[in-house]
Amino acid sequence: MFSSVALRQLKKSPISILKQTKNFASTMEGFETLSVTVPKPFVYQVELNRPKRLNTMNRAMWFEIGKCFDNLATRDDCRSIVLTGSGKLFSAGIDLQDMIELGGQLAEQEDIARKCKILEQMIKNYQDYISALERCPKPVIAAVHNACIGGAVDLIVAADIRMCSSDAWFQVKEAEIGMAADVGTLQRLPRVIGNQSLVNELCLTSRKMEPIEAKDCGLVSKVFDTRDSLVAGALELAEQIASKSPVAVQLTKRTLVHARNNNTQDGLDFIRYWNMTMLQSEDFINAAMAQATKSPPPTFAKL
């Protein structure tokens, strides 16, 4: 019933898998602004790690977010990812010190075309770094505690699943500091919550959104009492996802992302062309057989 690859995987204990995964994780050390760990087999935890600066997003963090998620996208020991913030809050958004430094860089240029080139490239880079969460075929679960402001909202709306603690609050702050959000919130938030009037209100007023409202409108799917219970719940969900076929999970995410930006027929064509190949995978055969025979779920090979 099982292929030779799947049988080899079945012989491995969860402890041996976790040890092997941690060895892979060690190659992702060296980030200045992120902490990357493997708390459960095939589950990575990426934590914003500037607690003394309220996890504000400086240039290094923007870059490392993109690098980290692009790396995890190709790692066969990663099947799901939990995104958290260290310290007292999730993130206070963009680091204003960086904006001051940017002002100095622009002041060195006299011509508006040269200034525009600097700004365009910076915005494009930041957009790409945030979109790395969406590009990554591994599901990303954002676990938000306390404040989630400005650029941090751009970050979490690029995730696949969002949860928060009872002390969380969300703020699209850009209008309050004299700019329009430019790295994803205005494009993704309407699709996330499906209420254009509410999106307009939040983005035009920069008012705070509390956890109950966030759950009611669909920004988050669950609210937990504390940060600890939030992270535990997010890791439990990530572990559940990681137990499924990586072929099925990754293609499901790709198809859901594609469907958001295309019409229904394009979406149907997309999954049809993918599944004419993927339905021949051992994952489908083994999982279907286990269901039919009421056997325990199979252990799936890496992908």
C-alpha positions in Angstrom: 0.0 0.0 0.0 2.9 2.4 0.8 5.8 3.3 -1.4 9.4 2.6 -0.2 9.9 6.3 0.5 6.8 6.5 2.7 7.8 3.3 4.5 11.2 4.8 5.4 9.5 7.9 6.7 7.1 5.8 8.8 10.0 4.2 10.6 11.3 7.5 11.9 10.1 8.6 15.3 8.8 12.2 15.8 11.9 12.8 18.0 14.3 11.8 15.2 12.4 13.9 12.7 12.6 16.9 15.0 16.3 16.5 15.6 16.9 16.3 11.8 14.7 19.4 11.3 16.6 21.4 13.9 19.8 20.6 12.1 18.4 22.1 9.0 17.2 25.2 11.0 20.7 25.8 12.2 21.7 26.9 8.7 19.2 29.7 9.0 20.9 31.4 11.9 22.6 34.7 11.6 19.5 37.0 11.2 19.8 40.3 13.1 16.1 41.0 13.4 14.5 37.6 13.3 14.6 34.4 15.4 14.0 31.2 13.5 13.3 28.0 15.5 11.7 24.6 14.9 9.4 23.9 17.9 7.7 20.9 16.3 8.5 18.5 13.4 8.2 20.3 10.1 7.0 23.5 11.8 9.1 26.6 11.7 8.5 29.6 14.0 9.7 33.0 12.7 9.7 35.6 15.3 10.2 39.4 14.9 13.1 39.9 17.3 13.7 43.6 18.0 11.9 43.7 21.4 13.8 46.8 22.7 12.6 48.6 19.6 9.0 47.3 19.8 9.8 45.1 16.8 9.7 48.1 14.5 10.5 47.2 10.9 13.9 48.7 9.9 15.6 48.0 6.6 17.3 44.9 7.9 14.1 43.4 9.1 12.3 44.1 5.8 15.2 42.4 3.9 15.4 39.5 6.3 11.7 38.8 6.1 11.9 38.4 2.4 15.1 36.3 2.6 13.7 34.0 5.4 10.4 33.2 3.7 12.0 32.7 0.3 14.4 30.3 2.0 11.6 28.4 3.8 9.7 28.2 0.5 12.2 25.7 -0.8 13.1 23.7 2.3 11.7 20.2 2.4 11.9 20.1 6.2 9.4 23.0 6.4 5.7 22.3 6.0 4.1 25.2 7.9 5.2 28.4 9.5 4.1 30.4 12.6 4.9 34.1 12.6 5.1 35.8 16.0 6.6 38.9 17.7 8.9 38.9 20.7 8.5 41.1 23.7 5.5 43.2 24.8 3.9 43.5 21.4 3.8 42.1 17.9 5.1 45.1 16.0 4.9 48.9 16.1 5.3 49.1 12.4 7.9 50.9 10.3 11.0 52.2 12.1 10.8 56.0 11.8 14.5 56.3 12.3 14.8 54.7 8.9 12.5 57.3 7.4 14.8 60.0 8.8 17.8 58.4 7.2 15.9 58.1 3.9 15.1 61.9 4.1 18.8 62.5 4.3 19.5 60.3 1.3 16.9 62.1 -0.7 18.3 65.5 0.3 21.6 64.5 -1.4 19.7 64.5 -4.8 18.6 67.8 -6.3 16.7 66.4 -9.3 13.2 64.9 -8.7 13.8 62.1 -11.1 16.7 60.8 -9.1 14.7 61.1 -5.9 11.9 59.2 -7.5 14.2 56.4 -8.6 15.4 55.9 -5.0 11.8 55.8 -3.6 10.5 53.6 -6.3 13.2 51.0 -5.8 12.8 51.0 -2.0 9.0 50.6 -2.2 9.4 47.8 -4.8 11.9 46.0 -2.6 9.6 46.3 0.5 6.6 45.0 -1.5 8.6 42.0 -2.7 9.8 41.2 0.9 6.2 41.2 2.2 5.0 39.2 -0.8 7.5 36.5 0.1 4.9 35.2 2.7 2.3 34.9 -0.1 4.8 33.4 -2.6 5.9 30.8 0.0 3.9 27.6 -0.7 4.0 26.7 3.0 1.0 28.0 5.0 1.9 31.0 7.2 0.0 31.5 10.5 0.3 35.0 12.0 -0.1 35.0 15.8 -0.6 38.6 16.9 -0.4 39.9 20.5 -0.9 43.5 21.6 -0.1 46.1 19.0 0.0 45.4 15.2 0.5 48.8 13.5 1.2 50.1 10.0 3.7 47.9 8.2 2.9 45.0 10.6 -0.7 45.0 9.1 0.9 44.8 5.6 2.8 41.8 6.9 -0.1 39.8 8.5 -2.5 40.3 5.6 0.0 38.5 3.4 -0.2 35.5 5.8 -2.7 32.7 5.2 -4.3 32.4 8.7 -4.4 35.1 11.4 -5.0 34.6 15.1 -4.6 37.1 18.0 -4.6 37.4 21.8 -7.3 39.3 23.7 -5.0 42.3 24.2 -4.4 42.7 20.4 -5.3 45.7 18.4 -4.7 46.6 14.7 -4.1 50.0 13.1 -3.6 51.0 9.5 -1.6 54.0 10.6 -0.2 55.4 7.4 -2.8 58.1 6.8 -2.0 59.4 10.3 1.6 59.9 9.4 0.8 61.6 6.1 1.2 58.8 3.6 -0.8 56.0 1.8 0.0 52.4 2.7 2.1 51.1 -0.2 3.3 47.5 0.6 0.1 45.5 0.5 -2.6 46.5 3.0 -4.7 48.5 0.5 -4.6 45.6 -1.9 -5.0 42.6 0.4 -7.1 43.9 3.3 -10.3 44.2 1.2 -10.0 40.6 0.1 -9.2 39.4 3.6 -12.3 40.9 5.3 -14.6 41.3 2.3 -16.1 44.6 3.5 -15.0 47.6 1.4 -16.8 50.1 3.6 -15.0 48.9 6.7 -11.7 48.8 4.9 -12.2 52.4 3.7 -13.1 53.5 7.3 -10.0 51.8 8.8 -7.6 53.1 6.2 -8.9 56.6 6.0 -9.2 57.3 9.7 -6.3 55.2 11.1 -8.6 54.1 14.0 -7.7 51.1 16.0 -9.5 47.7 15.6 -10.0 45.6 18.7 -10.0 41.8 18.8 -13.7 41.2 18.9 -14.2 43.4 15.8 -11.2 41.8 14.1 -12.8 38.3 14.6 -16.3 39.5 13.6 -15.0 40.9 10.3 -12.8 38.0 9.5 -9.4 39.6 9.9 -8.6 36.9 12.5 -10.1 33.4 12.9 -9.5 32.9 16.6 -8.9 35.0 19.7 -7.0 33.6 22.7 -6.8 34.8 26.2 -3.1 35.3 26.4 0.0 35.4 24.3 1.1 32.0 25.6 -2.2 30.4 24.7 -2.1 32.1 21.3 1.3 30.8 20.4 0.4 27.3 21.6 -2.8 27.4 19.6 -1.0 28.6 16.5 1.7 25.9 16.8 -1.0 23.2 17.3 -2.7 24.3 14.1 0.7 24.4 12.3 1.4 20.9 13.5 -2.0 19.7 12.2 -1.3 21.2 8.8 2.2 19.7 8.8 0.8 16.2 9.3 -1.0 16.4 6.0 0.4 15.7 2.6 2.8 18.5 1.6 1.7 17.9 -2.0 -1.9 18.6 -1.1 -1.2 21.5 1.3 1.2 23.4 -1.0 -1.0 23.0 -4.1 -4.0 24.0 -2.1 -2.3 27.3 -1.0 -1.0 28.0 -4.5 -4.6 27.5 -5.9 -6.2 29.7 -3.2 -3.7 32.5 -3.9 -4.2 32.2 -7.6 -8.0 32.2 -7.2 -7.9 35.6 -5.4 -6.4 37.3 -8.4 -8.2 35.5 -11.3 -11.7 34.7 -12.4 -13.4 31.3 -11.6 -12.7 29.7 -14.9 -9.0 30.6 -14.8 -8.9 29.1 -11.3 -10.5 25.9 -12.5 -8.0 25.7 -15.4 -5.1 26.3 -13.0 -6.0 23.4 -10.6 -6.9 21.1 -13.5 -3.5 21.4 -15.1 -1.8 21.0 -11.7 -3.9 18.0 -10.6 -3.4 16.0 -13.8 0.1 15.6 -12.4 -0.4 15.7 -8.7 -3.1 13.1 -8.6 -0.4 10.6 -9.6 1.6 11.4 -6.4 2.1 8.7 -3.8 0.6 11.1 -1.3 -2.8 10.9 -2.9 -2.7 7.1 -3.3 -1.5 6.5 0.3 -3.9 8.9 1.9 -6.9 7.7 -0.1 -6.1 4.1 0.7 -5.8 4.9 4.4 -9.2 6.6 4.3 -10.8 3.7 2.4 -9.4 1.1 4.8 -9.9 3.2 8.0 -6.1 2.9 8.6 -4.1 5.5 10.6 -3.0 8.5 8.5 0.2 7.8 6.6 3.4 9.7 7.2 4.3 11.7 4.1 7.8 12.0 2.6 9.4 15.4 2.4 8.8 17.7 -0.5 
